[in-house]
Amino acid sequence: MLGIVFIFVGFLVFGVLGQQYYNLSIQEREFGDCHEFESENQVQIDCDTAANTKAAFFALVFVLIGVGVFFLVKGIRGKWDQDVKPEDIVGPGSSFPS
């Protein structure tokens, strides 16, 4: 359950906050300079700083999704199915009378 929450939060953060970094990427690729728009004013920013911020943002998203996948795999491969008491085992080789 915890894994699903982390994966959902990762995609939610990416969907809500990722548009800004997508726009900066397009500006850098198409025009060679980057701008931020604050209160109807256009402010030129350094594209290298924006690229570093974008990389940190995507690293955060990948970590959230990676932690979610880790918890999902850990939950699937958990010890819940291996901690069966000998008297509760049913099937071939069990002590349960047929």
DRENPA-3360 file (N, C-alpha, C; in nm, 2 decimals, always signed):
BEGIN
1 = MLGIVFIF = +0.08/-0.12/+0.00/+0.00/+0.00/+0.00/+0.09/+0.13/+0.00 ~ +0.19/+0.12/+0.07/+0.28/+0.23/+0.08/+0.35/+0.26/-0.05 ~ +0.38/+0.15/-0.12/+0.44/+0.17/-0.26/+0.35/+0.24/-0.35 ~ +0.22/+0.21/-0.35/+0.13/+0.28/-0.44/+0.12/+0.42/-0.41 ~ +0.13/+0.46/-0.28/+0.12/+0.60/-0.24/+0.24/+0.68/-0.29 ~ +0.36/+0.62/-0.28/+0.48/+0.69/-0.33/+0.48/+0.70/-0.48 ~ +0.43/+0.60/-0.55/+0.43/+0.61/-0.69/+0.33/+0.72/-0.73 ~ +0.21/+0.72/-0.67/+0.11/+0.82/-0.69/+0.16/+0.96/-0.67;
9 = VGFLVFGV = +0.23/+0.98/-0.55/+0.28/+1.11/-0.52/+0.39/+1.15/-0.62 ~ +0.47/+1.06/-0.67/+0.57/+1.09/-0.77/+0.51/+1.14/-0.90 ~ +0.41/+1.07/-0.95/+0.34/+1.12/-1.07/+0.26/+1.24/-1.05 ~ +0.21/+1.26/-0.93/+0.14/+1.39/-0.90/+0.23/+1.51/-0.90 ~ +0.34/+1.49/-0.83/+0.44/+1.60/-0.83/+0.49/+1.63/-0.97 ~ +0.52/+1.53/-1.05/+0.56/+1.55/-1.19/+0.45/+1.61/-1.27 ~ +0.33/+1.58/-1.25/+0.22/+1.64/-1.33/+0.19/+1.78/-1.29 ~ +0.20/+1.81/-1.17/+0.16/+1.95/-1.12/+0.28/+2.04/-1.14;
17 = LGQQYYNL = +0.40/+2.00/-1.11/+0.51/+2.10/-1.11/+0.60/+2.08/-1.23 ~ +0.58/+1.97/-1.31/+0.67/+1.95/-1.42/+0.65/+2.04/-1.54 ~ +0.54/+2.10/-1.55/+0.52/+2.19/-1.67/+0.61/+2.30/-1.68 ~ +0.65/+2.36/-1.56/+0.75/+2.47/-1.56/+0.88/+2.43/-1.62 ~ +0.93/+2.31/-1.58/+1.06/+2.26/-1.63/+1.05/+2.22/-1.77 ~ +0.93/+2.17/-1.82/+0.91/+2.14/-1.96/+0.92/+2.27/-2.04 ~ +0.86/+2.38/-1.99/+0.87/+2.50/-2.07/+1.01/+2.56/-2.07 ~ +1.09/+2.54/-1.97/+1.23/+2.59/-1.97/+1.31/+2.51/-2.07;
25 = SIQEREFG = +1.28/+2.38/-2.08/+1.35/+2.29/-2.17/+1.32/+2.33/-2.31 ~ +1.20/+2.37/-2.34/+1.16/+2.41/-2.48/+1.23/+2.55/-2.51 ~ +1.23/+2.64/-2.41/+1.29/+2.77/-2.44/+1.44/+2.75/-2.46 ~ +1.51/+2.67/-2.39/+1.65/+2.65/-2.41/+1.68/+2.59/-2.54 ~ +1.60/+2.49/-2.58/+1.63/+2.42/-2.71/+1.60/+2.51/-2.83 ~ +1.49/+2.58/-2.82/+1.44/+2.66/-2.94/+1.51/+2.79/-2.95 ~ +1.52/+2.86/-2.84/+1.57/+3.00/-2.84/+1.71/+3.02/-2.79 ~ +1.76/+2.93/-2.71/+1.89/+2.95/-2.65/+1.90/+3.03/-2.53;
33 = DCHEFESE = +1.79/+3.09/-2.49/+1.79/+3.16/-2.36/+1.66/+3.13/-2.28 ~ +1.66/+3.15/-2.15/+1.55/+3.11/-2.07/+1.49/+3.23/-2.00 ~ +1.36/+3.22/-1.98/+1.29/+3.33/-1.92/+1.19/+3.27/-1.82 ~ +1.17/+3.34/-1.71/+1.06/+3.31/-1.61/+0.96/+3.43/-1.62 ~ +0.84/+3.39/-1.60/+0.73/+3.49/-1.60/+0.68/+3.51/-1.46 ~ +0.70/+3.62/-1.40/+0.66/+3.65/-1.26/+0.57/+3.78/-1.26 ~ +0.45/+3.77/-1.22/+0.36/+3.88/-1.21/+0.36/+3.96/-1.34 ~ +0.34/+3.90/-1.45/+0.33/+3.96/-1.58/+0.46/+4.03/-1.63;
41 = NQVQIDCD = +0.57/+3.99/-1.57/+0.70/+4.05/-1.61/+0.79/+3.93/-1.65 ~ +0.86/+3.95/-1.76/+0.95/+3.85/-1.81/+1.09/+3.88/-1.76 ~ +1.15/+3.77/-1.69/+1.28/+3.78/-1.63/+1.37/+3.68/-1.69 ~ +1.48/+3.73/-1.74/+1.58/+3.63/-1.80/+1.66/+3.56/-1.69 ~ +1.67/+3.43/-1.71/+1.75/+3.35/-1.61/+1.86/+3.27/-1.68 ~ +1.95/+3.23/-1.60/+2.06/+3.15/-1.66/+2.01/+3.01/-1.69 ~ +2.03/+2.96/-1.81/+1.98/+2.83/-1.85/+2.05/+2.72/-1.78 ~ +2.18/+2.74/-1.75/+2.25/+2.63/-1.68/+2.19/+2.61/-1.54;
49 = TAANTKAA = +2.16/+2.72/-1.47/+2.10/+2.70/-1.34/+1.96/+2.64/-1.35 ~ +1.89/+2.67/-1.45/+1.76/+2.61/-1.48/+1.77/+2.46/-1.51 ~ +1.87/+2.43/-1.58/+1.90/+2.29/-1.61/+1.93/+2.21/-1.49 ~ +2.01/+2.27/-1.40/+2.05/+2.20/-1.28/+1.92/+2.18/-1.19 ~ +1.84/+2.28/-1.18/+1.71/+2.27/-1.10/+1.62/+2.17/-1.16 ~ +1.62/+2.16/-1.30/+1.53/+2.06/-1.36/+1.59/+1.92/-1.33 ~ +1.72/+1.91/-1.33/+1.77/+1.77/-1.30/+1.74/+1.73/-1.16 ~ +1.75/+1.83/-1.07/+1.72/+1.80/-0.93/+1.57/+1.76/-0.91;
57 = FFALVFVL = +1.48/+1.83/-0.99/+1.34/+1.80/-0.98/+1.31/+1.66/-1.03 ~ +1.37/+1.63/-1.15/+1.35/+1.49/-1.20/+1.41/+1.38/-1.12 ~ +1.52/+1.41/-1.05/+1.58/+1.32/-0.96/+1.48/+1.29/-0.84 ~ +1.42/+1.40/-0.79/+1.32/+1.38/-0.68/+1.21/+1.29/-0.73 ~ +1.16/+1.32/-0.85/+1.05/+1.24/-0.90/+1.09/+1.09/-0.92 ~ +1.21/+1.07/-0.97/+1.25/+0.93/-0.99/+1.28/+0.86/-0.86 ~ +1.32/+0.94/-0.76/+1.34/+0.88/-0.63/+1.21/+0.84/-0.57 ~ +1.11/+0.92/-0.58/+0.97/+0.89/-0.52/+0.92/+0.77/-0.59;
65 = IGVGVFFL = +0.92/+0.76/-0.72/+0.87/+0.65/-0.80/+0.95/+0.52/-0.77 ~ +1.09/+0.54/-0.76/+1.17/+0.43/-0.72/+1.15/+0.37/-0.58 ~ +1.12/+0.46/-0.49/+1.09/+0.41/-0.35/+0.96/+0.34/-0.35 ~ +0.86/+0.39/-0.43/+0.73/+0.32/-0.45/+0.75/+0.18/-0.51 ~ +0.83/+0.17/-0.61/+0.85/+0.04/-0.67/+0.92/-0.06/-0.57 ~ +1.02/+0.00/-0.50/+1.09/-0.08/-0.40/+0.99/-0.14/-0.29 ~ +0.90/-0.05/-0.24/+0.80/-0.10/-0.14/+0.70/-0.20/-0.20 ~ +0.67/-0.18/-0.33/+0.58/-0.28/-0.39/+0.65/-0.41/-0.40;
73 = VKGIRGKW = +0.77/-0.42/-0.45/+0.85/-0.54/-0.46/+0.87/-0.60/-0.33 ~ +0.90/-0.52/-0.23/+0.93/-0.57/-0.09/+0.80/-0.63/-0.04 ~ +0.68/-0.57/-0.07/+0.56/-0.62/-0.02/+0.52/-0.75/-0.09 ~ +0.55/-0.76/-0.21/+0.52/-0.89/-0.29/+0.61/-1.00/-0.24 ~ +0.73/-0.97/-0.22/+0.83/-1.07/-0.17/+0.84/-1.08/-0.02 ~ +0.74/-1.04/+0.05/+0.75/-1.03/+0.20/+0.75/-1.17/+0.26 ~ +0.76/-1.17/+0.39/+0.77/-1.29/+0.47/+0.63/-1.34/+0.51 ~ +0.52/-1.28/+0.47/+0.39/-1.32/+0.52/+0.36/-1.46/+0.48;
81 = DQDVKPED = +0.40/-1.50/+0.36/+0.37/-1.64/+0.32/+0.47/-1.74/+0.36 ~ +0.57/-1.70/+0.42/+0.67/-1.79/+0.47/+0.66/-1.82/+0.62 ~ +0.58/-1.74/+0.69/+0.57/-1.75/+0.84/+0.44/-1.83/+0.87 ~ +0.42/-1.95/+0.81/+0.31/-2.03/+0.83/+0.35/-2.13/+0.94 ~ +0.26/-2.15/+1.04/+0.29/-2.24/+1.15/+0.28/-2.39/+1.09 ~ +0.36/-2.48/+1.14/+0.35/-2.62/+1.09/+0.22/-2.68/+1.10 ~ +0.14/-2.65/+1.20/+0.01/-2.71/+1.22/-0.09/-2.65/+1.13 ~ -0.06/-2.54/+1.06/-0.16/-2.48/+0.97/-0.13/-2.51/+0.82;
89 = IVGPGSSF = -0.02/-2.59/+0.80/+0.01/-2.63/+0.66/-0.08/-2.73/+0.61 ~ -0.13/-2.71/+0.49/-0.22/-2.81/+0.43/-0.16/-2.85/+0.30 ~ -0.17/-2.98/+0.27/-0.12/-3.03/+0.14/-0.02/-3.15/+0.16 ~ +0.05/-3.19/+0.05/+0.14/-3.30/+0.06/+0.25/-3.27/+0.16 ~ +0.28/-3.37/+0.24/+0.39/-3.35/+0.34/+0.34/-3.28/+0.47 ~ +0.22/-3.26/+0.49/+0.17/-3.19/+0.61/+0.13/-3.29/+0.71 ~ +0.12/-3.24/+0.83/+0.08/-3.33/+0.94/-0.07/-3.33/+0.96 ~ -0.14/-3.27/+0.88/-0.29/-3.26/+0.88/-0.34/-3.40/+0.84;
97 = PS = -0.43/-3.46/+0.93/-0.48/-3.59/+0.89/-0.58/-3.58/+0.78 ~ -0.57/-3.68/+0.68/-0.66/-3.68/+0.57/-0.78/-3.75/+0.59;
% end
